[in-house]
Amino acid sequence: MWIPDLSNRPGRAYQALCDAIADAIAQGDFAPGDRLPPQRELAYALEISVGTVGRAYARARKQGLIGGEVGRGTYVRDPAAPPQDFALSPAPYTEYDSSRIDLRRNLPAPVGQEAALRQALDVLAQQDLRDYTGYSPTGGAPAHRAAGAQWIARAGLSPPPERVLVTAGASQAVATAFAAAIRRPGCDPLILCEPLINVGFKDTAATLGIRLKGVKMDAYGICPDALARACEGPEKPAALLIVPTFQNPTTALMPGERRIELAAIARRYALALIEDDLYADLLPSDARALPLAHYYPEASFYVTSLSKSVTPGIRIGYLLCPEASTTTLTRRCQGILNSFAMDVPLLMGGIASWLIESGEAARFAAKQAQEMAARQEMAAQRLADHSFRHHPAALHFWLQLPPQWRTHSFTQACLAQGVHIGQADDFAVGQAQVPHCVRLALGAPQSRAELDTALDTIASLLNEQPQGEIPGV
């Protein structure tokens, strides 16, 4: 059995094993069609966890080095063969299991949303329902685009409804902006971003053939000097993707001065700006810094939704297209949305519009922030002996692990104790150095009592020594 020597290889164990696989293939130790050792046997031989080998194989599969078939195992791919599938991020280690407490999915806390949805449906039921039985116009009905413009205006922008498109959540809005940005002439299919980002954005980029490149960030977000350096290389990036409010997963909140500076750099290097600002609605208006799009409106795609402040159940997002060549860009984005074949149902657009126009959406955003303040305080008190980053209004909590734990081992240990959490590795872009942290989604538990149980489990595990591979996970 092939057993590589990882002792002199840099990086984390799974990265070192992936590099060893690549080297073995390049040196002819493996030929196309050769089988790699079973994960469990290789883990035993290398004295590492099965999960670590699994991550290495997943990384090698993403790079197109290996493949797999049911009944055949993992084998070396022929480099001349067509791609086996999209180069998507490795699937989570377990599917969602309702028997475990969920601190992995970044959901808003339950604060009575079902009553507001019931009221919205009652109101719509009194209207002519024929208005909701057809297909939605690409980008949303005019009235629904106007409601989106009203929601965006809370951020301090003044968008005309004609520049606003209704999307199936913020993820589709970002995907649309990705596809529009890389069509800009003279640009490489490269988008700059934070070194840790939403897993879905990585998958979207891979599907569209876009390369993401992480840019150094500090406690306040992307560093301006690092962004300028990234723009001065031989490549010409098409865009900058940025989450300035409660950056996911680190919770970084960017001050106004940094936003002005980054917008100026984006303009200097002719970058399109894709601003994912859906967490900003959890802040009161007087505490919100103006979006970067305010300072760079001619080339900014501004994204928001109701998913984090109200509910993801109606799957509504809004995309504000750039000012420059508004008609052309908006139509281009409408064409991209049409190609996705995922127009927002008129009924969902109607529910979202009623929530916004009645003031219910803003009221629920405030209630959500109030509930999260209580949950963040619970987490901060329970984990006070450890290092972390958080904000009272954020949905998530960024916890640094003590040195005895690896992130994957700790995630497995939590799963074995009935708690889902997210690990830093899942958010990393490219070869970026991964911090020794995990993300806790504090809004997902159905009650504070459920959250307290999860926090008690996490706090207890943090003070324990790892016991090797966790059985049953």
Summary of the structure (lengths in Angstrom):
residues: 473
radius of gyration: 23.1
end to end distance: 25.6
largest distance: 71.1
contacts: 1584
relative contact order: 0.14
helix: 43%
strand: 14%
